[in-house]
Amino acid sequence: MLTLPKRIIQVLRHFEEVFSERVWEWVKVLLIGAILAPGERTVAAVLRVMGQQNEQQFQNYHRVLNRAKWSSRKLSRLLLLLLVHLFVANDAPIVVGIDETIERRRGAKIAARGVYRDPVRSSKEFFVKTNGLRWISMMLLTPIPWACRVWALPFLTVLAPSERYHQERNKRHKTITDWARQMIRQLRRWLPERGVVIVADGTYAVLEFLTAVKGLAKITVITRLRLDACLYDPAPQRKAGKGGQRGRPALKGKRQPKLSDRLHDPKTAWKKHTVSCMEALNAKWKSRPVRLFGINLRSRRWRSVGCSFVILKANLSPSPCCVPIKVLMPSKSWNGLCCAGLSR
């Protein structure tokens, strides 16, 4: 460690308080070795790349991961605060992405593994399964000046075991959205005064999840809604008094056209918006390709079956919170993207 540059030592000093003095010496070797090791980053590979393959007390490095007492949550919080301090302005919202990934692992001792769809090898026509561990990762989305693009910098990762794993141990199964809700609440406790924008894919377009997140202050969730989703007008007001409506109150109003039909309807009114994330950082990036979006502002009032209050307060906002979006550039991968939630 004496040969490391001073700048690297200054960065590592922020995490020293989480570990004891003895464990910290082993942690520094594991961390630097994980950065330098090619291929799989196992403890043995880390020791080899650090020149300690003949270390007789090699079990001490393994015990950092399976016996030593330290809090990974404290490390995540410190890492997040450092990233926000370096890459996000004080008055800017914090854009966070959340997504799941599969770590391909096999073995009898890996109890939390399951069988999942392989997102890399699968396609619409071809379904591929894979064995491994499913992790949910929360990442800070920030433009990197020297890379000329937005990077996703992970700071919090949670293991989401399969349903079979919980059934075999008589435990309550927690879905992906259950874990995501807990992660967002943890993020809110770490950054109580900052505005946060959560960006997720269609897996998180769940009404119960959006309802729970809507109750958190200064949280906005952007997710992809299915093009074939059934959307309805809000329920009409119930007539009171004599001669009023009988029976239970209506839960939904008139059915609206599907997003797929609205997307190809020539009568749909679109308002054009040009988006370029890099334009504000460097003037020379203005020549880079930008995305041209169309937003349908007339359809921001809607509800879906089973939930009548997810978009309740969003409908009162002067700016559209839940609108169909169409990509007007050649790429069509973002058609149907909708945002849900409310930034208060």
C-alpha positions as CSV (number, residue, x, y, z in Angstrom):
1,M,0.0,0.0,0.0
2,L,3.0,2.4,0.4
3,T,3.4,2.5,-3.4
4,L,-0.1,3.7,-4.0
5,P,-0.6,7.3,-5.2
6,K,-1.7,9.7,-2.5
7,R,-4.9,10.5,-4.4
8,I,-6.1,6.9,-4.2
9,I,-5.2,6.8,-0.5
10,Q,-7.3,9.9,0.1
11,V,-10.3,8.3,-1.6
12,L,-10.0,5.1,0.4
13,R,-9.8,7.1,3.7
14,H,-13.5,7.9,3.5
15,F,-14.4,4.2,4.0
16,E,-11.8,3.5,6.8
17,E,-14.2,4.3,9.6
18,V,-16.5,1.4,8.7
19,F,-13.8,-1.3,9.5
20,S,-11.6,-2.1,12.4
21,E,-7.9,-1.2,12.2
22,R,-6.8,-4.8,11.6
23,V,-9.5,-5.6,9.0
24,W,-8.9,-2.3,7.2
25,E,-5.4,-3.5,6.1
26,W,-6.9,-6.6,4.5
27,V,-9.7,-4.6,2.9
28,K,-7.2,-2.3,1.1
29,V,-5.5,-5.3,-0.5
30,L,-8.8,-6.8,-1.6
31,L,-10.1,-3.5,-3.0
32,I,-7.0,-2.6,-5.0
33,G,-6.7,-6.2,-6.2
34,A,-10.3,-6.3,-7.3
35,I,-9.6,-3.2,-9.5
36,L,-6.5,-4.7,-11.0
37,A,-7.5,-8.3,-11.4
38,P,-8.5,-9.5,-14.9
39,G,-11.4,-12.0,-15.3
40,E,-13.2,-13.2,-12.2
41,R,-12.5,-11.2,-9.1
42,T,-12.2,-14.0,-6.5
43,V,-10.1,-13.7,-3.4
44,A,-7.4,-16.0,-4.9
45,A,-7.2,-13.9,-8.1
46,V,-6.9,-10.7,-6.0
47,L,-4.0,-12.2,-4.0
48,R,-2.2,-13.3,-7.2
49,V,-2.4,-9.9,-8.8
50,M,-1.2,-8.2,-5.6
51,G,1.8,-10.6,-5.5
52,Q,0.6,-12.4,-2.3
53,Q,-0.1,-15.8,-3.8
54,N,2.3,-17.3,-1.3
55,E,0.6,-15.7,1.7
56,Q,0.4,-18.3,4.5
57,Q,-2.4,-16.5,6.3
58,F,-4.6,-16.2,3.2
59,Q,-7.7,-17.2,5.2
60,N,-7.7,-13.8,6.8
61,Y,-8.7,-12.2,3.4
62,H,-11.6,-14.7,3.1
63,R,-12.8,-13.9,6.6
64,V,-13.2,-10.2,5.6
65,L,-16.2,-11.3,3.5
66,N,-17.7,-14.1,5.7
67,R,-16.8,-13.3,9.3
68,A,-15.6,-9.8,9.9
69,K,-18.2,-7.3,11.2
70,W,-18.8,-4.3,9.0
71,S,-21.9,-2.7,7.5
72,S,-22.3,-2.7,3.8
73,R,-25.2,-0.2,4.2
74,K,-22.8,2.3,5.7
75,L,-20.4,1.8,2.8
76,S,-23.2,2.4,0.4
77,R,-24.2,5.6,2.1
78,L,-20.7,7.0,2.1
79,L,-20.2,6.1,-1.5
80,L,-23.5,7.8,-2.5
81,L,-22.6,11.0,-0.7
82,L,-19.2,11.1,-2.4
83,L,-20.7,10.6,-5.8
84,V,-23.3,13.2,-5.3
85,H,-20.7,15.7,-4.0
86,L,-18.5,15.1,-7.0
87,F,-21.0,14.9,-9.9
88,V,-24.3,16.5,-8.9
89,A,-24.9,20.3,-8.4
90,N,-26.5,21.4,-5.1
91,D,-29.6,22.7,-6.8
92,A,-30.0,19.8,-9.4
93,P,-32.2,16.7,-8.9
94,I,-30.4,13.4,-8.3
95,V,-31.2,11.0,-11.2
96,V,-31.0,7.4,-10.0
97,G,-31.5,4.3,-12.1
98,I,-32.7,1.0,-10.7
99,D,-32.4,-2.4,-12.5
100,E,-31.8,-6.0,-11.8
101,T,-28.9,-8.2,-13.1
102,I,-28.1,-11.9,-13.0
103,E,-24.9,-13.2,-11.6
104,R,-24.3,-16.6,-13.2
105,R,-23.4,-18.9,-10.3
106,R,-23.7,-22.6,-9.7
107,G,-22.9,-24.8,-6.8
108,A,-24.7,-26.7,-4.0
109,K,-23.7,-24.0,-1.4
110,I,-25.2,-21.1,-3.3
111,A,-28.6,-21.4,-1.8
112,A,-30.2,-18.2,-3.0
113,R,-29.7,-19.0,-6.7
114,G,-32.7,-19.4,-9.0
115,V,-33.7,-19.9,-12.6
116,Y,-34.3,-16.7,-14.4
117,R,-34.7,-15.3,-17.9
118,D,-31.3,-14.3,-19.4
119,P,-31.8,-10.7,-20.6
120,V,-28.6,-10.8,-22.7
121,R,-29.2,-14.0,-24.7
122,S,-33.0,-13.8,-24.9
123,S,-35.1,-12.0,-27.5
124,K,-38.7,-11.6,-28.3
125,E,-38.7,-14.8,-30.3
126,F,-36.1,-16.8,-28.3
127,F,-36.3,-17.4,-24.5
128,V,-33.1,-18.5,-22.7
129,K,-32.9,-19.5,-19.0
130,T,-29.9,-19.2,-16.7
131,N,-29.0,-20.2,-13.2
132,G,-27.6,-17.6,-10.8
133,L,-28.2,-14.9,-8.3
134,R,-30.5,-12.0,-9.0
135,W,-29.3,-8.6,-7.7
136,I,-31.1,-5.3,-7.8
137,S,-28.8,-2.4,-8.3
138,M,-29.4,1.3,-7.7
139,M,-27.1,3.6,-9.7
140,L,-26.4,7.3,-9.9
141,L,-27.0,8.5,-13.5
142,T,-24.6,11.3,-14.2
143,P,-22.8,12.7,-17.3
144,I,-19.0,12.1,-17.2
145,P,-17.2,15.0,-18.9
146,W,-14.2,13.0,-20.2
147,A,-16.5,10.2,-21.4
148,C,-19.0,12.4,-23.3
149,R,-21.9,10.2,-22.1
150,V,-24.0,9.4,-19.1
151,W,-22.6,6.7,-16.8
152,A,-24.5,4.5,-14.3
153,L,-22.5,4.5,-11.1
154,P,-23.8,1.8,-8.7
155,F,-23.8,2.5,-5.0
156,L,-26.4,0.1,-3.5
157,T,-27.0,-3.5,-4.5
158,V,-29.5,-5.9,-2.9
159,L,-29.9,-9.7,-3.3
160,A,-33.4,-10.7,-4.4
161,P,-33.7,-14.5,-3.9
162,S,-36.2,-16.6,-5.9
163,E,-39.6,-17.5,-4.7
164,R,-38.6,-21.1,-4.3
165,Y,-35.8,-20.1,-1.9
166,H,-38.3,-18.4,0.4
167,Q,-40.9,-21.3,0.2
168,E,-38.3,-23.8,1.2
169,R,-37.5,-21.8,4.3
170,N,-41.1,-20.8,5.1
171,K,-40.4,-17.2,4.6
172,R,-42.5,-14.5,3.0
173,H,-41.5,-13.9,-0.5
174,K,-40.6,-10.3,-1.5
175,T,-41.0,-9.4,-5.1
176,I,-38.6,-7.1,-7.1
177,T,-40.9,-4.1,-6.5
178,D,-40.9,-4.8,-2.8
179,W,-37.2,-4.7,-2.7
180,A,-37.2,-1.6,-4.9
181,R,-39.6,0.2,-2.5
182,Q,-37.3,-0.5,0.4
183,M,-34.3,0.8,-1.5
184,I,-36.0,4.0,-2.4
185,R,-37.1,4.6,1.1
186,Q,-33.5,4.0,2.3
187,L,-32.3,6.5,-0.4
188,R,-34.9,9.0,0.9
189,R,-33.5,8.7,4.5
190,W,-30.0,9.2,3.2
191,L,-30.9,12.3,1.2
192,P,-33.9,13.8,2.9
193,E,-33.7,17.3,1.4
194,R,-32.7,16.5,-2.2
195,G,-35.1,15.9,-5.1
196,V,-34.7,12.4,-6.5
197,V,-35.8,11.1,-10.0
198,I,-36.0,7.3,-10.2
199,V,-35.6,5.8,-13.7
200,A,-36.7,2.2,-14.2
201,D,-38.0,-0.2,-16.9
202,G,-41.4,-1.7,-17.3
203,T,-40.8,-4.2,-14.5
204,Y,-41.5,-1.4,-12.1
205,A,-44.7,-0.2,-13.7
206,V,-46.7,-1.7,-10.8
207,L,-49.6,0.2,-9.3
208,E,-48.9,-0.9,-5.7
209,F,-45.2,0.2,-6.1
210,L,-46.1,3.6,-7.6
211,T,-48.7,4.1,-4.9
212,A,-46.1,3.5,-2.1
213,V,-43.5,5.7,-3.7
214,K,-46.0,8.5,-4.3
215,G,-46.2,9.1,-0.6
216,L,-42.5,10.0,-0.3
217,A,-41.5,13.6,-0.5
218,K,-39.6,14.9,-3.5
219,I,-39.6,11.5,-5.3
220,T,-40.4,11.1,-9.0
221,V,-40.6,7.7,-10.7
222,I,-40.2,7.4,-14.5
223,T,-41.1,4.0,-15.9
224,R,-42.2,2.4,-19.1
225,L,-45.9,1.6,-19.4
226,R,-47.2,-1.2,-21.6
227,L,-48.6,-0.1,-25.0
228,D,-51.5,-2.4,-24.6
229,A,-52.4,-1.2,-21.0
230,C,-56.1,-0.7,-20.3
231,L,-56.6,2.9,-19.3
232,Y,-59.8,4.5,-18.2
233,D,-61.2,8.0,-17.4
234,P,-61.5,8.8,-13.7
235,A,-64.8,7.6,-12.1
236,P,-67.6,10.1,-12.5
237,Q,-69.0,11.8,-9.4
238,R,-71.6,9.9,-7.6
239,K,-75.0,11.6,-7.6
240,A,-76.2,12.3,-4.0
241,G,-79.7,12.7,-2.6
242,K,-83.0,11.3,-3.6
243,G,-83.0,9.6,-7.0
244,G,-79.2,9.3,-7.0
245,Q,-77.2,6.4,-8.1
246,R,-77.7,3.1,-6.4
247,G,-75.1,0.4,-5.6
248,R,-71.5,0.7,-5.0
249,P,-69.5,3.7,-6.4
250,A,-68.0,3.3,-9.8
251,L,-64.3,2.5,-9.8
252,K,-63.6,3.6,-13.4
253,G,-65.0,5.8,-16.1
254,K,-65.1,5.5,-19.9
255,R,-62.3,3.5,-21.4
256,Q,-59.6,5.4,-23.3
257,P,-57.8,4.3,-26.4
258,K,-54.7,2.2,-25.9
259,L,-51.3,3.8,-26.2
260,S,-50.6,1.7,-29.2
261,D,-53.7,3.0,-31.0
262,R,-53.0,6.6,-29.8
263,L,-49.4,6.2,-31.1
264,H,-50.4,5.5,-34.7
265,D,-53.6,7.7,-34.7
266,P,-53.0,10.6,-37.1
267,K,-55.4,12.8,-35.1
268,T,-53.2,12.6,-32.0
269,A,-51.8,16.0,-31.1
270,W,-48.0,15.8,-30.3
271,K,-45.9,18.6,-28.9
272,K,-42.2,18.3,-29.9
273,H,-39.4,18.5,-27.4
274,T,-35.7,18.1,-28.1
275,V,-33.6,16.5,-25.4
276,S,-29.8,16.6,-25.1
277,C,-28.3,15.7,-21.7
278,M,-24.8,16.7,-22.7
279,E,-25.5,20.1,-24.2
280,A,-25.2,22.0,-20.9
281,L,-21.7,20.6,-20.1
282,N,-19.8,21.5,-23.2
283,A,-20.6,23.5,-26.2
284,K,-18.8,21.2,-28.6
285,W,-21.2,18.4,-27.7
286,K,-24.2,20.3,-29.3
287,S,-23.4,18.7,-32.6
288,R,-24.0,15.2,-31.1
289,P,-27.3,13.5,-32.1
290,V,-30.2,14.4,-29.9
291,R,-33.6,12.7,-29.4
292,L,-36.7,14.4,-30.6
293,F,-39.8,13.5,-28.5
294,G,-43.5,14.0,-29.0
295,I,-45.6,14.4,-25.9
296,N,-49.4,14.0,-25.9
297,L,-50.6,16.5,-23.3
298,R,-54.3,15.8,-23.6
299,S,-54.1,12.4,-22.0
300,R,-52.6,13.1,-18.6
301,R,-55.8,12.1,-16.7
302,W,-56.3,8.4,-16.6
303,R,-56.4,5.5,-14.2
304,S,-56.0,1.7,-14.5
305,V,-58.0,-1.1,-13.1
306,G,-57.4,-1.8,-9.4
307,C,-55.9,1.5,-8.4
308,S,-57.7,4.8,-8.2
309,F,-55.2,7.1,-6.4
310,V,-51.8,6.6,-7.9
311,I,-52.2,9.6,-10.2
312,L,-54.7,11.5,-8.0
313,K,-52.4,14.3,-7.0
314,A,-50.5,14.2,-10.3
315,N,-53.7,15.2,-12.1
316,L,-53.7,18.4,-10.1
317,S,-50.2,19.4,-11.1
318,P,-50.0,22.1,-13.9
319,S,-47.3,20.1,-15.7
320,P,-48.1,16.7,-17.2
321,C,-47.0,13.8,-15.0
322,C,-48.4,10.8,-16.9
323,V,-48.3,11.2,-20.6
324,P,-47.5,9.0,-23.7
325,I,-44.2,9.8,-25.3
326,K,-43.3,9.1,-28.9
327,V,-39.8,9.1,-30.3
328,L,-39.8,11.1,-33.6
329,M,-36.2,10.1,-34.5
330,P,-35.5,6.9,-36.4
331,S,-35.1,4.9,-33.2
332,K,-38.4,3.5,-31.9
333,S,-37.2,1.8,-28.8
334,W,-38.7,4.4,-26.4
335,N,-42.2,4.6,-27.8
336,G,-44.8,4.4,-25.1
337,L,-42.6,5.6,-22.3
338,C,-44.6,7.2,-19.5
339,C,-43.8,8.8,-16.2
340,A,-45.7,8.3,-13.0
341,G,-45.3,9.9,-9.6
342,L,-45.2,13.4,-8.2
343,S,-42.3,15.6,-7.3
344,R,-43.4,17.7,-4.3
